[in-house]
Amino acid sequence: MPRPQQLEEIDHIHAKFWSDYGANYLLTAVIGLNRVHERSDLVRTALAETLPQYAKSRVAAAWACLRLELNDQIELLQDIQMNTRWVPLKWSCEQVLKQMS
């Protein structure tokens, strides 16, 4: 899909479905996997979300930080890694931080 179309689809999904935690997770993962730097703000937002139903989105956001080289999120990744109790999120942050250093 050409980049302008990707951005259009991301914006459409964001506008209509961002509050749905499943769509939030998928969109965050797609942004990271496709290295859509133009929508890195959504990755930052997903990583900062603390509601329990968005925990999988935070995992996707952690990995997206690595793919997008969002070094400005290192402090938040460290905080999450130290304070979260959910093992998949803790492990993901730990792995991402290792690879970012």
Helices and strands as residue ranges (DSSP letters): H 3-17, H 21-33, G 37-39, H 40-48, G 52-54, H 55-68, G 71-73, H 74-83, H 87-100
